[in-house]
Amino acid sequence: MTVLRGPRVTLRAFGPEEVDEAMGRIGGGAEPSDNGQAMRRRARIQASGARNDWEVLFAVEAEGRLVGDAQGRCSDHAMPPGVWEIGIELWDRGDRGKGLGREAVALLSSHLFEHEAAIRVQATTDVVNTPMRRTLESLGFGCEGVLRGFMPTGDGTARDYAMYGITKDDWRTRRAGWIRTS
């Protein structure tokens, strides 16, 4: 299992005692008639901390407690080789705005460049998610455009998302201000 440690944040596998909480927080709750979605989500969480054929999923720990999840996705059915999409969620508002998300993005992105043959890491976020946009920009991710009508909302509409990316060459020159993985 991979464990990534920064000064305040650790990315690691979910512990068995954390699976139920993660089930309710990652991807929303699933009903028993969800065609196996809940079982697939549980299997993903239980296999966290190690790469499978399309993803690496981590628990985000800060101050000795579980505060969120982070994932990198690189499916050869959806992305060119070496291109990774990342996502991070700090579950409780009280944990946001403290630099924990920035540290988690830096740890995960560095891991992908250093150990997963990433040539590019990208992230999307709601255009109104100013804190995440600032986080990505502070790490050197460039805003590459707006994906109009990208994220379905459940009411028949879709939100616009901003696309950010950083290449391995850009990361090499910018990472001095980032945290090192262990």
C-alpha positions as CSV (number, residue, x, y, z in Angstrom):
1,M,0.0,0.0,0.0
2,T,1.2,3.5,-0.9
3,V,1.3,6.1,1.9
4,L,2.1,9.7,1.0
5,R,3.1,12.0,3.9
6,G,3.3,15.8,4.0
7,P,3.8,18.1,7.0
8,R,0.1,18.0,7.9
9,V,-1.6,15.6,5.4
10,T,-1.3,11.9,4.9
11,L,-2.8,10.1,1.9
12,R,-3.3,6.4,2.7
13,A,-5.7,3.5,2.3
14,F,-9.0,3.7,4.1
15,G,-9.0,1.5,7.2
16,P,-11.7,-1.2,7.6
17,E,-13.3,0.9,10.3
18,E,-13.6,3.8,7.9
19,V,-15.3,2.0,5.0
20,D,-18.9,2.7,6.1
21,E,-18.2,6.4,6.6
22,A,-16.5,6.6,3.2
23,M,-19.4,4.8,1.6
24,G,-21.8,7.6,2.7
25,R,-19.4,10.3,1.6
26,I,-17.8,9.2,-1.7
27,G,-20.2,9.4,-4.7
28,G,-23.3,9.8,-2.5
29,G,-25.3,7.2,-0.9
30,A,-26.6,4.3,-3.0
31,E,-30.0,2.5,-2.7
32,P,-30.1,-1.3,-2.5
33,S,-31.6,-1.3,-6.1
34,D,-28.7,0.6,-7.6
35,N,-27.6,-2.2,-9.9
36,G,-24.4,-2.9,-7.9
37,Q,-23.1,0.6,-7.5
38,A,-22.8,0.4,-3.7
39,M,-20.9,-2.9,-4.0
40,R,-18.5,-1.5,-6.6
41,R,-18.0,1.6,-4.4
42,R,-17.3,-0.5,-1.4
43,A,-14.8,-2.6,-3.4
44,R,-13.0,0.6,-4.5
45,I,-12.8,1.9,-1.0
46,Q,-11.5,-1.4,0.4
47,A,-8.8,-1.5,-2.4
48,S,-7.7,2.1,-1.7
49,G,-4.1,2.9,-1.3
50,A,-3.0,0.8,-4.3
51,R,-3.4,1.4,-8.0
52,N,-5.8,-0.7,-10.0
53,D,-6.2,-0.7,-13.8
54,W,-7.8,2.8,-13.9
55,E,-7.5,4.5,-10.5
56,V,-5.7,5.1,-7.2
57,L,-7.9,6.2,-4.3
58,F,-6.7,7.6,-1.0
59,A,-8.1,8.5,2.3
60,V,-7.1,12.1,3.3
61,E,-5.9,12.2,6.9
62,A,-5.1,15.4,8.8
63,E,-4.4,16.0,12.5
64,G,-4.8,12.2,13.0
65,R,-8.4,12.0,11.6
66,L,-10.1,11.2,8.4
67,V,-11.1,14.4,6.6
68,G,-11.7,13.4,2.9
69,D,-10.7,11.5,-0.1
70,A,-8.4,12.0,-3.1
71,Q,-8.2,10.1,-6.3
72,G,-6.2,9.9,-9.5
73,R,-7.9,8.4,-12.6
74,C,-6.1,7.2,-15.7
75,S,-8.2,4.8,-17.8
76,D,-6.7,3.7,-21.1
77,H,-10.3,3.7,-22.4
78,A,-10.8,7.4,-21.7
79,M,-7.4,9.1,-21.5
80,P,-4.2,9.1,-23.5
81,P,-1.3,7.2,-21.8
82,G,0.2,9.2,-19.0
83,V,-2.7,11.6,-18.6
84,W,-4.2,11.6,-15.1
85,E,-7.4,13.3,-13.8
86,I,-7.4,14.1,-10.1
87,G,-10.2,14.8,-7.7
88,I,-10.2,15.7,-4.0
89,E,-12.9,16.3,-1.5
90,L,-12.6,17.6,2.1
91,W,-15.8,16.4,3.5
92,D,-16.5,19.0,6.2
93,R,-16.5,22.7,5.6
94,G,-14.5,23.3,8.8
95,D,-11.5,21.5,7.3
96,R,-11.5,23.7,4.2
97,G,-9.5,26.9,3.8
98,K,-6.6,25.6,5.9
99,G,-4.2,24.5,3.2
100,L,-5.1,20.8,3.6
101,G,-6.5,20.5,0.1
102,R,-3.5,22.2,-1.4
103,E,-1.2,19.8,0.4
104,A,-3.3,16.8,-0.7
105,V,-3.2,18.0,-4.4
106,A,0.5,18.5,-4.2
107,L,1.1,15.1,-2.6
108,L,-1.1,13.3,-5.1
109,S,0.2,15.1,-8.2
110,S,3.8,14.6,-7.2
111,H,3.1,10.9,-6.6
112,L,1.6,10.6,-10.1
113,F,4.6,12.3,-11.8
114,E,7.2,10.4,-9.7
115,H,5.7,6.9,-9.6
116,E,2.8,6.5,-12.0
117,A,4.5,7.7,-15.3
118,A,2.2,10.8,-15.5
119,I,3.1,13.2,-18.3
120,R,0.1,15.5,-17.4
121,V,-2.2,15.9,-14.4
122,Q,-5.5,17.7,-14.8
123,A,-8.4,18.6,-12.6
124,T,-11.8,20.1,-13.2
125,T,-13.8,22.2,-10.7
126,D,-17.0,24.2,-10.7
127,V,-16.4,27.6,-12.2
128,V,-17.6,29.2,-8.9
129,N,-15.3,27.1,-6.7
130,T,-12.9,29.9,-6.2
131,P,-10.9,28.2,-3.4
132,M,-10.1,25.2,-5.5
133,R,-9.3,27.3,-8.5
134,R,-6.8,29.3,-6.4
135,T,-5.3,26.1,-5.0
136,L,-4.7,24.7,-8.5
137,E,-3.3,28.0,-9.7
138,S,-1.0,28.3,-6.7
139,L,0.6,25.0,-7.6
140,G,1.1,26.0,-11.2
141,F,-1.9,24.3,-12.9
142,G,-3.0,26.5,-15.8
143,C,-6.6,27.2,-16.5
144,E,-7.2,25.7,-20.0
145,G,-10.8,26.6,-20.5
146,V,-14.4,26.1,-19.4
147,L,-16.3,22.9,-20.1
148,R,-19.8,24.2,-20.6
149,G,-22.7,22.1,-19.2
150,F,-20.2,19.5,-17.9
151,M,-21.5,18.3,-14.6
152,P,-25.1,17.1,-14.3
153,T,-26.9,18.5,-11.3
154,G,-29.7,15.9,-10.9
155,D,-32.4,18.4,-11.9
156,G,-31.9,18.1,-15.6
157,T,-29.4,20.9,-15.8
158,A,-25.6,20.9,-15.8
159,R,-22.9,23.1,-14.3
160,D,-20.0,24.7,-16.1
161,Y,-16.5,23.4,-15.0
162,A,-13.1,24.9,-15.4
163,M,-10.3,22.6,-16.7
164,Y,-6.8,22.9,-15.2
165,G,-3.7,21.1,-16.2
166,I,0.0,20.8,-15.4
167,T,2.6,18.9,-17.5
168,K,5.5,17.0,-16.1
169,D,8.0,19.6,-17.4
170,D,6.0,22.4,-15.7
171,W,5.8,20.4,-12.5
172,R,9.6,19.9,-12.5
173,T,10.1,23.7,-12.5
174,R,7.3,24.5,-10.0
175,R,7.6,21.7,-7.5
176,A,10.3,23.4,-5.3
177,G,7.4,25.1,-3.5
178,W,5.5,21.9,-3.2
179,I,5.9,19.2,-0.6
180,R,7.9,16.0,-1.2
181,T,6.2,12.6,-1.0
182,S,7.7,10.0,1.2
